[in-house]
Amino acid sequence: MRERSPSTALRVFLAIKSLNYGDLMVLIWYAFGMENTIYAYGETHHGTHNNQINIILVSKEFDAIFFEFPNDYQKFFDDYVNTGMMAERMKQTVEGASREGNDIEEELDILRKFSKEKNIPIVCIDSSKTKQGDYINKSEIGHWYLRSKSRDEDMFINIKSYLEDHKGNFLLLVGAGHLKDGLHERSREITLGTRLKKLLGTNYYSRILN
């Protein structure tokens, strides 16, 4: 007697049952036609909007935070979230920002605690501080290595790549200039905000923090 094969419904059930939580959530988002939504906030001066950021963090359920921080610092940031200790290179960057008037240490600590408490990732979306991987083009503005023509384009590429594998609500924290419509005032390249608005339409919200 020939053995009966499992029904299609049973095979689907067993396949779904084998998925981890993250893969299952992506499947649910696709199945119900849900789309990614980005809530973008532009800082007029890094490190000076901590009270507002605290309110934003508890205003919605976020699945990840996109943060304007060097792409090649991702491991440093992950370790910082887990241990509360900064690697030497990350510490030097924070100290350098402070000398330029951007006291971001408290802001980083706020994001670290939130990320650890909610168990959500912080994704470093900016260009690279070192020449590595796809980041081989030396920027004419600041000490950066680009994978494209500008930091705005790099940040867009990194966000778009992440969205291809993840679904949900995402928080974006960047300098205000990157969210303005049109061209960035320094690079004269299309801003990150303009690119995201075109990609996501009404699922992209932006606001400049005062």
C-alpha positions in Angstrom: 0.0 0.0 0.0 1.4 3.4 -1.0 2.2 5.7 1.8 0.2 8.9 1.7 2.1 12.2 1.5 1.4 15.0 3.9 -1.3 17.4 2.8 -0.3 20.9 1.5 -1.8 22.5 4.6 0.2 20.2 6.9 3.4 20.9 5.0 2.8 24.7 5.3 2.1 24.3 9.1 5.3 22.3 9.7 7.3 24.9 7.7 5.9 27.8 9.7 6.4 26.0 12.9 10.1 25.6 12.2 10.7 29.4 11.7 12.3 31.5 14.4 10.5 34.5 15.8 12.2 37.0 13.5 11.5 35.0 10.3 7.9 34.4 11.4 7.3 38.1 11.9 8.6 38.9 8.4 6.3 36.3 7.0 3.3 37.7 8.9 4.1 41.2 7.6 4.2 40.0 4.0 1.1 37.8 4.3 -1.1 40.7 5.5 0.4 43.2 3.1 1.9 45.3 5.8 4.6 47.7 4.9 7.7 49.2 6.5 7.3 52.5 8.2 10.1 54.9 9.1 9.8 57.7 11.7 12.7 60.1 11.0 13.9 62.8 13.3 16.5 65.3 12.4 18.8 66.7 15.1 19.7 70.4 14.5 22.7 69.8 16.9 23.7 66.3 17.9 23.3 65.6 21.6 21.0 68.5 22.4 17.6 66.8 22.0 17.8 64.1 24.7 14.5 64.9 26.4 12.7 64.7 23.1 14.4 61.5 22.1 13.3 59.9 25.4 9.7 60.8 24.6 10.0 59.5 21.0 11.4 56.2 22.2 8.3 55.4 24.3 5.8 56.8 21.8 5.7 53.7 19.5 6.9 50.1 19.3 10.0 50.2 17.2 11.7 47.2 15.6 15.1 48.8 15.1 16.8 52.1 15.3 18.7 53.5 12.4 21.4 55.8 13.7 23.9 58.2 12.0 27.1 56.4 13.1 30.0 55.0 11.1 29.1 51.7 9.5 32.5 50.2 10.5 31.7 50.8 14.1 28.7 48.4 14.2 30.6 45.8 16.3 31.8 48.5 18.7 28.2 49.7 19.1 26.9 46.2 19.6 29.5 45.5 22.3 28.7 48.9 23.9 25.0 48.0 24.1 25.7 44.7 25.7 28.4 45.8 28.2 28.1 49.6 28.6 31.8 49.9 27.7 33.1 51.8 24.7 35.9 50.5 22.5 38.8 52.9 22.3 38.0 53.9 18.7 34.4 54.6 19.6 35.5 56.6 22.7 37.8 58.7 20.5 35.0 59.4 18.1 32.7 60.5 21.0 35.5 62.7 22.4 36.1 64.2 19.0 32.4 65.0 18.5 32.4 66.7 22.0 35.3 68.9 20.9 33.3 70.0 17.9 30.4 70.9 20.2 28.4 67.7 19.8 28.1 66.1 23.2 26.6 62.8 22.2 27.7 60.6 25.1 24.4 61.0 27.0 22.4 60.4 23.8 24.3 57.2 23.2 23.6 56.0 26.7 19.9 56.7 26.3 19.9 54.6 23.0 22.0 51.9 24.6 19.7 51.4 27.6 16.6 51.4 25.4 18.1 48.9 22.9 19.0 46.6 25.7 15.7 46.8 27.5 13.6 46.3 24.4 16.0 43.9 22.7 16.0 45.8 19.4 19.1 46.5 17.3 20.7 49.8 16.6 21.9 49.9 13.0 24.9 52.1 12.2 23.9 53.4 8.8 26.6 56.0 8.0 29.6 55.7 5.7 32.8 54.2 7.0 35.7 55.9 8.8 38.1 53.3 7.4 38.7 52.0 3.9 37.0 48.6 4.0 34.7 46.4 2.0 32.6 48.4 -0.4 33.7 51.7 1.2 36.7 52.6 -1.0 35.9 56.1 -2.2 37.6 58.8 -0.2 35.1 61.6 0.6 36.1 65.2 -0.2 34.1 66.3 2.8 35.3 65.1 6.2 37.2 61.9 7.0 34.9 59.3 5.4 35.1 56.5 2.9 32.0 56.1 0.7 30.4 53.2 -1.1 28.6 55.6 -3.4 28.7 59.3 -4.2 27.7 60.7 -0.8 27.0 59.9 2.8 23.3 60.5 2.2 23.3 57.8 -0.6 25.3 55.4 1.6 22.8 55.8 4.5 19.9 55.2 2.0 21.6 52.1 0.6 22.2 50.7 4.1 18.6 51.4 5.2 17.1 50.0 2.0 19.2 46.8 2.3 18.0 46.3 5.9 14.4 46.8 4.9 14.7 44.0 2.3 15.1 41.5 5.1 13.1 43.1 7.9 9.6 44.4 8.4 8.1 46.8 11.0 8.3 50.3 12.4 11.7 51.9 12.4 13.2 55.0 14.1 15.7 57.0 12.2 18.0 59.6 14.0 20.2 61.7 11.8 21.4 65.3 11.4 18.7 67.6 10.3 20.4 68.4 7.0 20.0 64.8 5.8 16.2 65.0 6.1 15.7 68.3 4.2 14.1 68.0 0.8 16.3 68.3 -2.3 20.0 68.5 -2.2 22.3 68.5 0.9 23.8 71.9 1.3 27.4 70.6 1.5 27.6 67.6 -0.8 25.0 68.9 -3.3 23.7 65.3 -3.5 20.1 64.2 -3.0 19.4 64.0 0.7 18.5 60.8 2.6 15.1 62.2 3.4 14.3 62.8 -0.2 15.3 59.3 -1.2 13.3 57.7 1.7 10.2 59.7 0.8 10.4 58.5 -2.7 10.9 54.9 -1.6 8.2 54.7 1.2 5.7 57.4 0.3 3.1 57.9 3.0 5.0 55.3 5.2 7.7 57.8 5.7 7.3 60.5 8.4 9.9 63.2 9.2 10.3 66.0 11.7 13.2 68.3 12.6 13.8 68.6 16.3 14.0 72.0 17.8 
